Amino acid sequence: MKHIAISDATYARVVRAGEVTQQDPEAWAEAILLRMASETVRLVEKQDSAGRRRGLKKRTPEQKTYALRRLSAAVDRSMCATTPDGKLQAVRWAKLWARLAGVSVAPW
């Protein structure tokens, strides 16, 4: 089995979530990652089929992977931002990267 490297801050959040939910942190992390990965794949596939119908430019898997990585970083910045302006800017970047990754975004 391969392991995924995560930041210390993310690991601390996972451990805390495990404590709060009274679950094993590894089991909790595996369950939430499985759910997020499944939703991401479903949304990307849905966007791909919708994009083909509308004639939108199809992105390569490498471009989508890069955009998802940047999206993840932007979401992390929005959670760690200390000022309202910093949070707002991080959310704007997250929306942009989500759109480029082909993930639909709530209009908040």
MOPAC internal coordinates of N, CA, C and O (Angstrom, degrees):
PM7 1SCF
backbone

  N    0.0000 0     0.00 0     0.00 0    0    0    0
  C    1.4476 1     0.00 0     0.00 0    1    0    0
  C    1.5198 1   108.38 1     0.00 0    2    1    0
  O    1.2310 1   120.46 1   -44.28 1    3    2    1
  N    1.3215 1   116.72 1   135.72 1    3    2    1
  C    1.4596 1   121.33 1   177.24 1    5    3    2
  C    1.5188 1   109.64 1   -86.73 1    6    5    3
  O    1.2310 1   120.91 1   -27.53 1    7    6    5
  N    1.3165 1   115.87 1   152.47 1    7    6    5
  C    1.4537 1   121.44 1   178.88 1    9    7    6
  C    1.5175 1   109.45 1  -108.66 1   10    9    7
  O    1.2310 1   120.85 1   -29.71 1   11   10    9
  N    1.3128 1   115.97 1   150.29 1   11   10    9
  C    1.4579 1   122.06 1   178.10 1   13   11   10
  C    1.5167 1   107.77 1  -107.56 1   14   13   11
  O    1.2310 1   120.69 1   -49.49 1   15   14   13
  N    1.3219 1   116.29 1   130.51 1   15   14   13
  C    1.4600 1   120.68 1   178.52 1   17   15   14
  C    1.5237 1   109.38 1   -84.12 1   18   17   15
  O    1.2310 1   120.50 1   -45.81 1   19   18   17
  N    1.3337 1   116.65 1   134.19 1   19   18   17
  C    1.4619 1   121.45 1   176.15 1   21   19   18
  C    1.5174 1   107.96 1  -129.24 1   22   21   19
  O    1.2310 1   120.95 1   -19.92 1   23   22   21
  N    1.3105 1   115.80 1   160.08 1   23   22   21
  C    1.4641 1   120.13 1  -178.96 1   25   23   22
  C    1.5261 1   110.29 1   -71.30 1   26   25   23
  O    1.2310 1   121.17 1   -18.24 1   27   26   25
  N    1.3236 1   115.36 1   161.76 1   27   26   25
  C    1.4663 1   120.47 1   178.27 1   29   27   26
  C    1.5260 1   110.85 1   -61.77 1   30   29   27
  O    1.2310 1   120.74 1   142.06 1   31   30   29
  N    1.3389 1   116.20 1   -37.94 1   31   30   29
  C    1.4664 1   120.00 1  -179.46 1   33   31   30
  C    1.5306 1   110.64 1   -65.37 1   34   33   31
  O    1.2310 1   120.50 1   137.79 1   35   34   33
  N    1.3243 1   116.64 1   -42.21 1   35   34   33
  C    1.4597 1   120.07 1   178.62 1   37   35   34
  C    1.5213 1   110.41 1   -65.99 1   38   37   35
  O    1.2310 1   120.38 1   139.27 1   39   38   37
  N    1.3429 1   116.89 1   -40.73 1   39   38   37
  C    1.4593 1   120.31 1   178.27 1   41   39   38
  C    1.5287 1   110.60 1   -61.54 1   42   41   39
  O    1.2310 1   120.64 1   138.54 1   43   42   41
  N    1.3283 1   116.39 1   -41.46 1   43   42   41
  C    1.4673 1   120.03 1   178.93 1   45   43   42
  C    1.5260 1   110.61 1   -62.69 1   46   45   43
  O    1.2310 1   120.00 1   141.06 1   47   46   45
  N    1.3239 1   117.61 1   -38.94 1   47   46   45
  C    1.4676 1   120.84 1   178.21 1   49   47   46
  C    1.5279 1   111.10 1   -66.29 1   50   49   47
  O    1.2310 1   120.51 1   140.54 1   51   50   49
  N    1.3276 1   116.62 1   -39.46 1   51   50   49
  C    1.4646 1   120.53 1   179.19 1   53   51   50
  C    1.5228 1   110.34 1   -65.05 1   54   53   51
  O    1.2310 1   120.70 1   136.68 1   55   54   53
  N    1.3342 1   116.26 1   -43.32 1   55   54   53
  C    1.4628 1   120.15 1   178.56 1   57   55   54
  C    1.5223 1   109.95 1   -62.63 1   58   57   55
  O    1.2310 1   120.64 1   136.55 1   59   58   57
  N    1.3276 1   116.38 1   -43.45 1   59   58   57
  C    1.4713 1   120.48 1   179.24 1   61   59   58
  C    1.5344 1   110.70 1   -63.51 1   62   61   59
  O    1.2310 1   120.29 1   137.50 1   63   62   61
  N    1.3266 1   117.04 1   -42.50 1   63   62   61
  C    1.4695 1   120.27 1   178.25 1   65   63   62
  C    1.5209 1   110.38 1   -62.34 1   66   65   63
  O    1.2310 1   120.35 1   141.68 1   67   66   65
  N    1.3249 1   116.94 1   -38.32 1   67   66   65
  C    1.4551 1   120.26 1   176.52 1   69   67   66
  C    1.5083 1   112.13 1   -63.73 1   70   69   67
  O    1.2310 1   120.51 1   140.52 1   71   70   69
  N    1.3290 1   116.64 1   -39.48 1   71   70   69
  C    1.4604 1   120.54 1   178.09 1   73   71   70
  C    1.5249 1   111.11 1   -66.43 1   74   73   71
  O    1.2310 1   120.74 1   135.48 1   75   74   73
  N    1.3260 1   116.20 1   -44.52 1   75   74   73
  C    1.4621 1   121.14 1  -177.94 1   77   75   74
  C    1.5251 1   110.97 1   -63.95 1   78   77   75
  O    1.2310 1   120.68 1   138.84 1   79   78   77
  N    1.3353 1   116.31 1   -41.16 1   79   78   77
  C    1.4622 1   120.07 1  -178.26 1   81   79   78
  C    1.5269 1   112.67 1   -88.37 1   82   81   79
  O    1.2310 1   120.58 1   179.15 1   83   82   81
  N    1.3127 1   116.49 1    -0.85 1   83   82   81
  C    1.4669 1   123.51 1   179.96 1   85   83   82
  C    1.5299 1   111.32 1    56.87 1   86   85   83
  O    1.2310 1   121.56 1  -137.31 1   87   86   85
  N    1.3387 1   114.61 1    42.69 1   87   86   85
  C    1.4553 1   121.01 1   177.36 1   89   87   86
  C    1.5186 1   108.70 1  -123.37 1   90   89   87
  O    1.2310 1   121.48 1   -18.02 1   91   90   89
  N    1.3175 1   114.78 1   161.98 1   91   90   89
  C    1.4533 1   120.29 1   174.24 1   93   91   90
  C    1.5302 1   107.82 1   -63.87 1   94   93   91
  O    1.2310 1   119.50 1   -53.41 1   95   94   93
  N    1.3505 1   118.56 1   126.59 1   95   94   93
  C    1.4695 1   119.99 1  -177.64 1   97   95   94
  C    1.5250 1   113.50 1   -56.72 1   98   97   95
  O    1.2310 1   119.84 1   142.77 1   99   98   97
  N    1.3404 1   117.92 1   -37.23 1   99   98   97
  C    1.4609 1   119.57 1   179.74 1  101   99   98
  C    1.5262 1   111.61 1   -67.77 1  102  101   99
  O    1.2310 1   120.44 1   138.43 1  103  102  101
  N    1.3209 1   116.76 1   -41.57 1  103  102  101
  C    1.4677 1   120.20 1   178.28 1  105  103  102
  C    1.5244 1   110.25 1   -66.45 1  106  105  103
  O    1.2310 1   120.44 1   139.78 1  107  106  105
  N    1.3349 1   116.76 1   -40.22 1  107  106  105
  C    1.4576 1   120.62 1   179.16 1  109  107  106
  C    1.5216 1   110.07 1   -63.91 1  110  109  107
  O    1.2310 1   120.57 1   133.99 1  111  110  109
  N    1.3397 1   116.52 1   -46.01 1  111  110  109
  C    1.4661 1   120.34 1  -179.39 1  113  111  110
  C    1.5223 1   110.94 1   -62.81 1  114  113  111
  O    1.2310 1   120.21 1   137.99 1  115  114  113
  N    1.3265 1   117.21 1   -42.01 1  115  114  113
  C    1.4529 1   120.36 1   179.69 1  117  115  114
  C    1.5341 1   110.87 1   -63.15 1  118  117  115
  O    1.2310 1   120.54 1   137.25 1  119  118  117
  N    1.3231 1   116.57 1   -42.75 1  119  118  117
  C    1.4657 1   120.39 1  -179.42 1  121  119  118
  C    1.5260 1   110.97 1   -64.60 1  122  121  119
  O    1.2310 1   120.30 1   134.70 1  123  122  121
  N    1.3194 1   117.02 1   -45.30 1  123  122  121
  C    1.4688 1   119.75 1  -177.16 1  125  123  122
  C    1.5290 1   110.85 1   -70.14 1  126  125  123
  O    1.2310 1   119.89 1   142.79 1  127  126  125
  N    1.3289 1   117.82 1   -37.21 1  127  126  125
  C    1.4596 1   120.20 1   177.51 1  129  127  126
  C    1.5249 1   111.20 1   -66.35 1  130  129  127
  O    1.2310 1   120.74 1   140.17 1  131  130  129
  N    1.3295 1   116.20 1   -39.83 1  131  130  129
  C    1.4581 1   119.65 1   177.25 1  133  131  130
  C    1.5243 1   110.30 1   -61.67 1  134  133  131
  O    1.2310 1   120.66 1   135.74 1  135  134  133
  N    1.3247 1   116.35 1   -44.26 1  135  134  133
  C    1.4633 1   120.18 1  -179.92 1  137  135  134
  C    1.5252 1   110.94 1   -63.59 1  138  137  135
  O    1.2310 1   120.44 1   132.95 1  139  138  137
  N    1.3397 1   116.77 1   -47.05 1  139  138  137
  C    1.4653 1   120.27 1  -179.10 1  141  139  138
  C    1.5220 1   111.09 1   -63.78 1  142  141  139
  O    1.2310 1   120.20 1   138.25 1  143  142  141
  N    1.3343 1   117.23 1   -41.75 1  143  142  141
  C    1.4566 1   120.36 1  -179.69 1  145  143  142
  C    1.5301 1   110.18 1   -64.46 1  146  145  143
  O    1.2310 1   120.58 1   137.79 1  147  146  145
  N    1.3260 1   116.50 1   -42.21 1  147  146  145
  C    1.4637 1   119.95 1   179.30 1  149  147  146
  C    1.5214 1   111.13 1   -63.28 1  150  149  147
  O    1.2310 1   120.33 1   136.30 1  151  150  149
  N    1.3355 1   116.97 1   -43.70 1  151  150  149
  C    1.4642 1   120.33 1   179.13 1  153  151  150
  C    1.5206 1   111.23 1   -65.03 1  154  153  151
  O    1.2310 1   120.59 1   139.60 1  155  154  153
  N    1.3382 1   116.48 1   -40.40 1  155  154  153
  C    1.4597 1   120.22 1   179.95 1  157  155  154
  C    1.5187 1   110.60 1   -63.50 1  158  157  155
  O    1.2310 1   120.30 1   133.60 1  159  158  157
  N    1.3236 1   117.04 1   -46.40 1  159  158  157
  C    1.4652 1   120.48 1   179.27 1  161  159  158
  C    1.5198 1   110.25 1   -61.53 1  162  161  159
  O    1.2310 1   120.36 1   135.59 1  163  162  161
  N    1.3295 1   116.92 1   -44.41 1  163  162  161
  C    1.4633 1   120.85 1   179.93 1  165  163  162
  C    1.5266 1   110.84 1   -60.96 1  166  165  163
  O    1.2310 1   120.47 1   134.44 1  167  166  165
  N    1.3415 1   116.70 1   -45.56 1  167  166  165
  C    1.4571 1   120.14 1  -178.96 1  169  167  166
  C    1.5227 1   112.30 1   -66.45 1  170  169  167
  O    1.2310 1   120.67 1   138.20 1  171  170  169
  N    1.3343 1   116.32 1   -41.80 1  171  170  169
  C    1.4657 1   119.79 1   179.73 1  173  171  170
  C    1.5233 1   110.22 1   -64.83 1  174  173  171
  O    1.2310 1   120.19 1   136.62 1  175  174  173
  N    1.3253 1   117.24 1   -43.38 1  175  174  173
  C    1.4655 1   119.64 1   177.97 1  177  175  174
  C    1.5201 1   111.32 1   -63.68 1  178  177  175
  O    1.2310 1   120.48 1   141.94 1  179  178  177
  N    1.3331 1   116.68 1   -38.06 1  179  178  177
  C    1.4616 1   120.78 1   178.36 1  181  179  178
  C    1.5279 1   109.71 1   -65.26 1  182  181  179
  O    1.2310 1   120.48 1   135.75 1  183  182  181
  N    1.3362 1   116.68 1   -44.25 1  183  182  181
  C    1.4585 1   120.59 1   179.16 1  185  183  182
  C    1.5256 1   110.73 1   -65.31 1  186  185  183
  O    1.2310 1   120.22 1   142.10 1  187  186  185
  N    1.3385 1   117.18 1   -37.90 1  187  186  185
  C    1.4638 1   120.22 1   178.24 1  189  187  186
  C    1.5153 1   111.00 1   -60.35 1  190  189  187
  O    1.2310 1   120.47 1   133.41 1  191  190  189
  N    1.3267 1   116.71 1   -46.59 1  191  190  189
  C    1.4630 1   119.26 1  -178.67 1  193  191  190
  C    1.5260 1   110.53 1   -68.17 1  194  193  191
  O    1.2310 1   119.99 1   142.94 1  195  194  193
  N    1.3298 1   117.62 1   -37.06 1  195  194  193
  C    1.4669 1   120.49 1   178.04 1  197  195  194
  C    1.5217 1   110.50 1   -68.42 1  198  197  195
  O    1.2310 1   120.47 1   140.93 1  199  198  197
  N    1.3320 1   116.71 1   -39.07 1  199  198  197
  C    1.4600 1   120.86 1   179.80 1  201  199  198
  C    1.5137 1   112.31 1   -64.92 1  202  201  199
  O    1.2310 1   120.35 1   141.50 1  203  202  201
  N    1.3179 1   116.94 1   -38.50 1  203  202  201
  C    1.4647 1   119.71 1   177.88 1  205  203  202
  C    1.5186 1   111.19 1   -64.54 1  206  205  203
  O    1.2310 1   120.89 1   143.71 1  207  206  205
  N    1.3363 1   115.90 1   -36.29 1  207  206  205
  C    1.4638 1   118.65 1   178.60 1  209  207  206
  C    1.5253 1   111.15 1   -67.09 1  210  209  207
  O    1.2310 1   120.41 1   144.72 1  211  210  209
  N    1.3446 1   116.81 1   -35.28 1  211  210  209
  C    1.4638 1   120.23 1  -177.48 1  213  211  210
  C    1.5254 1   112.10 1   -90.77 1  214  213  211
  O    1.2310 1   119.86 1   175.19 1  215  214  213
  N    1.3248 1   117.87 1    -4.81 1  215  214  213
  C    1.4562 1   120.74 1   178.87 1  217  215  214
  C    1.5188 1   113.23 1    78.02 1  218  217  215
  O    1.2310 1   119.45 1  -154.29 1  219  218  217
  N    1.3339 1   118.66 1    25.71 1  219  218  217
  C    1.4521 1   121.13 1   178.86 1  221  219  218
  C    1.5199 1   110.58 1   -75.44 1  222  221  219
  O    1.2310 1   121.26 1   -22.18 1  223  222  221
  N    1.3337 1   115.19 1   157.82 1  223  222  221
  C    1.4529 1   120.97 1   178.69 1  225  223  222
  C    1.5286 1   109.69 1   -64.32 1  226  225  223
  O    1.2310 1   120.57 1   -48.78 1  227  226  225
  N    1.3169 1   116.52 1   131.22 1  227  226  225
  C    1.4622 1   121.06 1   178.49 1  229  227  226
  C    1.5230 1   108.93 1   -86.95 1  230  229  227
  O    1.2310 1   120.63 1   -50.13 1  231  230  229
  N    1.3030 1   116.41 1   129.87 1  231  230  229
  C    1.4605 1   121.64 1   179.60 1  233  231  230
  C    1.5229 1   109.81 1   -90.33 1  234  233  231
  O    1.2310 1   121.31 1   -32.05 1  235  234  233
  N    1.3225 1   115.09 1   147.95 1  235  234  233
  C    1.4619 1   119.71 1   177.89 1  237  235  234
  C    1.5263 1   109.09 1   -73.51 1  238  237  235
  O    1.2310 1   119.98 1   -21.05 1  239  238  237
  N    1.3233 1   117.65 1   158.95 1  239  238  237
  C    1.4700 1   119.49 1   177.26 1  241  239  238
  C    1.5307 1   112.54 1   -58.39 1  242  241  239
  O    1.2310 1   120.27 1   145.89 1  243  242  241
  N    1.3207 1   117.09 1   -34.11 1  243  242  241
  C    1.4616 1   120.29 1   178.83 1  245  243  242
  C    1.5264 1   110.89 1   -65.82 1  246  245  243
  O    1.2310 1   120.63 1   140.05 1  247  246  245
  N    1.3372 1   116.39 1   -39.95 1  247  246  245
  C    1.4625 1   119.96 1   178.58 1  249  247  246
  C    1.5233 1   110.72 1   -65.69 1  250  249  247
  O    1.2310 1   120.37 1   139.97 1  251  250  249
  N    1.3276 1   116.90 1   -40.03 1  251  250  249
  C    1.4642 1   120.47 1   178.85 1  253  251  250
  C    1.5229 1   110.78 1   -66.36 1  254  253  251
  O    1.2310 1   120.64 1   138.44 1  255  254  253
  N    1.3242 1   116.39 1   -41.56 1  255  254  253
  C    1.4583 1   120.34 1   179.33 1  257  255  254
  C    1.5217 1   110.29 1   -62.30 1  258  257  255
  O    1.2310 1   120.36 1   136.11 1  259  258  257
  N    1.3338 1   116.91 1   -43.89 1  259  258  257
  C    1.4611 1   120.90 1   178.62 1  261  259  258
  C    1.5296 1   110.18 1   -62.33 1  262  261  259
  O    1.2310 1   120.43 1   135.25 1  263  262  261
  N    1.3243 1   116.79 1   -44.75 1  263  262  261
  C    1.4660 1   120.47 1  -179.29 1  265  263  262
  C    1.5264 1   111.16 1   -64.26 1  266  265  263
  O    1.2310 1   119.96 1   141.37 1  267  266  265
  N    1.3400 1   117.68 1   -38.63 1  267  266  265
  C    1.4661 1   120.84 1   177.33 1  269  267  266
  C    1.5244 1   110.85 1   -65.81 1  270  269  267
  O    1.2310 1   120.27 1   142.27 1  271  270  269
  N    1.3303 1   117.08 1   -37.73 1  271  270  269
  C    1.4600 1   120.52 1   177.34 1  273  271  270
  C    1.5320 1   110.77 1   -63.98 1  274  273  271
  O    1.2310 1   120.93 1   136.01 1  275  274  273
  N    1.3351 1   115.82 1   -43.99 1  275  274  273
  C    1.4668 1   120.17 1   178.76 1  277  275  274
  C    1.5263 1   110.62 1   -66.74 1  278  277  275
  O    1.2310 1   120.43 1   142.91 1  279  278  277
  N    1.3419 1   116.79 1   -37.09 1  279  278  277
  C    1.4637 1   121.64 1   176.85 1  281  279  278
  C    1.5209 1   109.90 1   -60.38 1  282  281  279
  O    1.2310 1   120.59 1   134.24 1  283  282  281
  N    1.3179 1   116.47 1   -45.76 1  283  282  281
  C    1.4593 1   121.07 1   179.31 1  285  283  282
  C    1.5253 1   110.82 1   -60.00 1  286  285  283
  O    1.2310 1   120.24 1   137.01 1  287  286  285
  N    1.3225 1   117.15 1   -42.99 1  287  286  285
  C    1.4672 1   120.84 1   179.21 1  289  287  286
  C    1.5295 1   110.80 1   -64.95 1  290  289  287
  O    1.2310 1   120.23 1   140.05 1  291  290  289
  N    1.3297 1   117.17 1   -39.95 1  291  290  289
  C    1.4639 1   120.53 1  -179.87 1  293  291  290
  C    1.5253 1   110.99 1   -66.41 1  294  293  291
  O    1.2310 1   120.11 1   140.40 1  295  294  293
  N    1.3322 1   117.39 1   -39.60 1  295  294  293
  C    1.4672 1   120.55 1   177.74 1  297  295  294
  C    1.5229 1   109.81 1   -65.07 1  298  297  295
  O    1.2310 1   120.38 1   138.57 1  299  298  297
  N    1.3281 1   116.88 1   -41.43 1  299  298  297
  C    1.4603 1   120.94 1   178.21 1  301  299  298
  C    1.5336 1   110.04 1   -61.91 1  302  301  299
  O    1.2310 1   120.45 1   137.57 1  303  302  301
  N    1.3465 1   116.75 1   -42.43 1  303  302  301
  C    1.4773 1   120.09 1   178.01 1  305  303  302
  C    1.5228 1   110.88 1   -63.24 1  306  305  303
  O    1.2310 1   120.20 1   142.49 1  307  306  305
  N    1.3346 1   117.23 1   -37.51 1  307  306  305
  C    1.4622 1   119.29 1  -179.16 1  309  307  306
  C    1.5282 1   110.99 1   -66.93 1  310  309  307
  O    1.2310 1   120.36 1   146.61 1  311  310  309
  N    1.3288 1   116.92 1   -33.39 1  311  310  309
  C    1.4630 1   119.75 1   179.16 1  313  311  310
  C    1.5226 1   111.91 1   -75.75 1  314  313  311
  O    1.2310 1   120.44 1   151.27 1  315  314  313
  N    1.3276 1   116.76 1   -28.73 1  315  314  313
  C    1.4674 1   120.72 1  -177.27 1  317  315  314
  C    1.5302 1   113.16 1   -95.35 1  318  317  315
  O    1.2310 1   119.95 1   171.29 1  319  318  317
  N    1.3254 1   117.70 1    -8.71 1  319  318  317
  C    1.4629 1   120.93 1  -177.40 1  321  319  318
  C    1.5317 1   110.62 1   -62.76 1  322  321  319
  O    1.2310 1   121.04 1   -39.25 1  323  322  321
  N    1.3156 1   115.61 1   140.75 1  323  322  321
  C    1.4618 1   120.05 1  -177.20 1  325  323  322
  C    1.5210 1   112.83 1   -99.33 1  326  325  323
  O    1.2310 1   120.09 1   162.87 1  327  326  325
  N    1.3155 1   117.43 1   -17.13 1  327  326  325
  C    1.4633 1   120.12 1  -179.29 1  329  327  326
  C    1.5263 1   109.75 1  -114.16 1  330  329  327
  O    1.2310 1   120.42 1   -26.55 1  331  330  329
  N    1.3310 1   116.80 1   153.45 1  331  330  329
  C    1.4755 1   119.26 1   176.96 1  333  331  330
  C    1.5272 1   112.35 1   -60.81 1  334  333  331
  O    1.2310 1   120.36 1   142.36 1  335  334  333
  N    1.3309 1   116.93 1   -37.64 1  335  334  333
  C    1.4692 1   119.60 1   178.79 1  337  335  334
  C    1.5182 1   111.21 1   -65.26 1  338  337  335
  O    1.2310 1   120.48 1   141.03 1  339  338  337
  N    1.3347 1   116.69 1   -38.97 1  339  338  337
  C    1.4542 1   120.56 1   177.96 1  341  339  338
  C    1.5089 1   111.73 1   -64.27 1  342  341  339
  O    1.2310 1   120.62 1   138.69 1  343  342  341
  N    1.3359 1   116.42 1   -41.31 1  343  342  341
  C    1.4688 1   120.62 1   177.69 1  345  343  342
  C    1.5292 1   110.48 1   -63.78 1  346  345  343
  O    1.2310 1   120.61 1   135.20 1  347  346  345
  N    1.3245 1   116.44 1   -44.80 1  347  346  345
  C    1.4577 1   120.65 1  -178.74 1  349  347  346
  C    1.5284 1   111.10 1   -61.85 1  350  349  347
  O    1.2310 1   120.56 1   135.77 1  351  350  349
  N    1.3250 1   116.53 1   -44.23 1  351  350  349
  C    1.4648 1   119.88 1   179.70 1  353  351  350
  C    1.5278 1   111.03 1   -64.84 1  354  353  351
  O    1.2310 1   120.39 1   139.68 1  355  354  353
  N    1.3278 1   116.85 1   -40.32 1  355  354  353
  C    1.4634 1   120.04 1   178.69 1  357  355  354
  C    1.5258 1   110.69 1   -64.93 1  358  357  355
  O    1.2310 1   119.91 1   141.12 1  359  358  357
  N    1.3206 1   117.78 1   -38.88 1  359  358  357
  C    1.4693 1   121.25 1   178.06 1  361  359  358
  C    1.5193 1   109.99 1   -65.35 1  362  361  359
  O    1.2310 1   120.16 1   140.72 1  363  362  361
  N    1.3254 1   117.29 1   -39.28 1  363  362  361
  C    1.4768 1   120.11 1   177.47 1  365  363  362
  C    1.5263 1   110.72 1   -61.11 1  366  365  363
  O    1.2310 1   120.89 1   135.71 1  367  366  365
  N    1.3406 1   115.90 1   -44.29 1  367  366  365
  C    1.4624 1   119.70 1   178.61 1  369  367  366
  C    1.5240 1   110.26 1   -64.75 1  370  369  367
  O    1.2310 1   120.36 1   140.05 1  371  370  369
  N    1.3301 1   116.92 1   -39.95 1  371  370  369
  C    1.4586 1   120.17 1   179.88 1  373  371  370
  C    1.5320 1   110.28 1   -61.71 1  374  373  371
  O    1.2310 1   120.22 1   137.86 1  375  374  373
  N    1.3159 1   117.18 1   -42.14 1  375  374  373
  C    1.4699 1   120.73 1   178.53 1  377  375  374
  C    1.5260 1   110.89 1   -62.57 1  378  377  375
  O    1.2310 1   120.69 1   137.45 1  379  378  377
  N    1.3330 1   116.28 1   -42.55 1  379  378  377
  C    1.4643 1   120.26 1   179.33 1  381  379  378
  C    1.5270 1   110.97 1   -62.25 1  382  381  379
  O    1.2310 1   120.63 1   130.78 1  383  382  381
  N    1.3340 1   116.41 1   -49.22 1  383  382  381
  C    1.4634 1   119.62 1  -178.78 1  385  383  382
  C    1.5211 1   111.21 1   -66.25 1  386  385  383
  O    1.2310 1   119.97 1   146.21 1  387  386  385
  N    1.3255 1   117.66 1   -33.79 1  387  386  385
  C    1.4616 1   120.37 1   177.05 1  389  387  386
  C    1.5170 1   110.30 1   -64.04 1  390  389  387
  O    1.2310 1   120.52 1   137.14 1  391  390  389
  N    1.3332 1   116.62 1   -42.86 1  391  390  389
  C    1.4531 1   120.17 1   178.87 1  393  391  390
  C    1.5342 1   110.35 1   -63.31 1  394  393  391
  O    1.2310 1   120.44 1   138.51 1  395  394  393
  N    1.3381 1   116.77 1   -41.49 1  395  394  393
  C    1.4696 1   119.54 1   180.00 1  397  395  394
  C    1.5172 1   111.84 1   -69.44 1  398  397  395
  O    1.2310 1   120.73 1   152.20 1  399  398  397
  N    1.3538 1   116.20 1   -27.80 1  399  398  397
  C    1.4637 1   119.72 1   178.09 1  401  399  398
  C    1.5184 1   111.26 1   -80.49 1  402  401  399
  O    1.2310 1   120.39 1   167.61 1  403  402  401
  N    1.3300 1   116.86 1   -12.39 1  403  402  401
  C    1.4530 1   120.38 1  -179.81 1  405  403  402
  C    1.5123 1   113.24 1    87.52 1  406  405  403
  O    1.2310 1   120.54 1  -158.95 1  407  406  405
  N    1.3284 1   116.58 1    21.05 1  407  406  405
  C    1.4589 1   121.58 1   179.58 1  409  407  406
  C    1.5171 1   107.49 1  -101.30 1  410  409  407
  O    1.2310 1   120.48 1   -48.31 1  411  410  409
  N    1.3251 1   116.69 1   131.69 1  411  410  409
  C    1.4671 1   118.65 1   179.25 1  413  411  410
  C    1.5252 1   109.74 1   -71.39 1  414  413  411
  O    1.2310 1   120.71 1   -33.65 1  415  414  413
  N    1.3216 1   116.24 1   146.35 1  415  414  413
  C    1.4660 1   122.30 1  -175.23 1  417  415  414
  C    1.5093 1   109.18 1  -122.04 1  418  417  415
  O    1.2310 1   120.87 1   -42.46 1  419  418  417
  N    1.3398 1   115.93 1   137.54 1  419  418  417
  C    1.4607 1   120.06 1   175.44 1  421  419  418
  C    1.5224 1   109.46 1   -66.78 1  422  421  419
  O    1.2310 1   119.10 1   -36.55 1  423  422  421
  N    1.3114 1   119.32 1   143.45 1  423  422  421
  C    1.4739 1   121.81 1  -175.52 1  425  423  422
  C    1.5217 1   114.63 1   -80.85 1  426  425  423
  O    1.2310 1   118.54 1  -137.39 1  427  426  425
  N    1.3201 1   120.40 1    42.61 1  427  426  425
  C    1.4624 1   121.56 1  -179.89 1  429  427  426
  C    1.4603 1   110.77 1   -88.32 1  430  429  427
  O    1.2310 1   120.10 1   180.00 1  431  430  429

